[in-house]
Amino acid sequence: MALLTDVFLPLVIILLIFWYWYRSQKNKKYYQNVATPPTVPILGNALDFTTTTELLGTFMRYRKDYGGLVKVHIGPLRHFLLVSDYKMLEYLLSSPKIVDKSEDYKFLSSWLGTGLLLADGGPKWKKHRKILTPAFHFQILEQFVDVFDSCSNVLIQKLDKEVGNTSVDVYPFVTLFTLDVICESTMGTKINAQDDVTSDYVQSVKHMCRIIIERSISPVQMYDFLFVFTRNYFIQRRALRILHDKADGVISQRLRELQAQTKTDSEGDSEGIKKKKAFLDLILEAKVDGKPLSQDDIRQEVETFMFAGHDTTASAISFTLYCLANYPEVQKMAYEEQLSIFEDNNEPDVTYANLQSMKYLELVIKETLRLYPSVPIIGRQSGEDFQFDNSWIPKGDTMLLFLYGIHRDPKYFKDPEVFDPNRFENPDNKMPYSYIPFSAGPRNCIGQKFAMLEMKCVLSKILRKFELQPAVPQHNLLLTAETVLKSANGIKIGIKLRK
Ligand code: HEM
């Protein structure tokens, strides 16, 4: 006993003090000149973020009070660097080396595996990015206009039933529309989410999107070993089985069809009809190092497109409708542009050429994405220590790139809180990293052209059919930074039939 108290305990204390001293000496070179908001013991800055609706406001305050680089502590073990400094954003996004996603994306991995969005920036990501890029060539995108158009028609029917309602939350309608679009374009199969909202598939997508967010802020669910004891774990397990089975089923069926088609073609019995290709077909045809992708790799890319391509566009379309409703002058100009393109206002179908000529609508979407970027924050980490200005940033530390923050910086946007699509009329490209709704650099959004066409198509059809009005009673958005930007109290507008 005496040995324990006289020798062992003091030794442990000395070692701990030495370890603490050594760590603080070693860490001295890190984060120099980077401010930290005042912390409380153990919790650090955690009390500033108790809900996802506080996040953007707190980050904006940090930015205003402490500048473009802020070190934030969450509890005793976690910290991150909040980045909205122009030069640092440019450095990080253009770097061919800092291409790894941060830890925060891990809750998505049971669904998306190592598909493009989550993959570290190693050789696999590079090869997959290279073979998937041609899938977004305009000749391929052109084929999807029919899909955008027919899914928009279903949405119009749904909104038609809301005519006269002065306070419609458009987000639930739009998110089912974008799910229909992405499913048909990616897998080449219809899920009819807009007509069958209770289907297992639609519900599973919804559960997964919800659970990912709940896990990222819950001190219990964020740890895998505790998560397995929660109800969400069992819901997630079932949802993943449904989602994976669906994707696997579609992939196997397409493979069989392709094999049968090759056989018929080689027997000279082809009817000569060129079937529209879904993204899946292009992935099935692609070769990496001379070999086709494995079934797992294919499924992960398909599910990545499903995830990355539906909630993002739903957020952008819904906020654009909100802005059009609340800025009647802007809506008038957007509507007049539609009239100039479709002389007969009842013209039902939209073509690729029509979409190309919707220049003003594009400005409206761009300005909406400035104020309401679908992805308000993205996370990165570096594989090695690096120096920026006079500060060293350690390898593996999370850096949160605050896109929402730089989009509202008066240094780059005059009167940043004002919604003014004309500010993009003659863009000067001198500061390209101040406007990055689709990110930038090697890991930018692969689907941005697809998204722009889809958004223009559906907005064009809605604008021609309905007059959008500010909601009554007045609706103030309560922005919440989940995986995508949403409004916690809905995105509400009034809908009136155009005469
Ligand atoms: C308004 C719509 C959209 C917005 C604002 C948007 C925004 C973004 C952003 C900011 C990133 C970077 C994420 C990060 O670094 O963590 C990203 C990546 C990505 N997006 Fe989009 N996106 C949209 C639509 C789409 C669509 C329609 C698709 C697919 C059809 C898509 C597929 C992807 C993929 C696969 C990545 C990962 C790329 C990589 O890391 O190589 N996105 N998107």
Residues whose N, C-alpha, C, O or C-beta is under 5 A from the ligand:
A	BS01	HEM	L116 L117 F305 A308 G309 T312 T313 A316 S374 V375 I378 G379 I436 P437 F438 S439 P442 R443 N444 C445 I446 G447 F450 A451
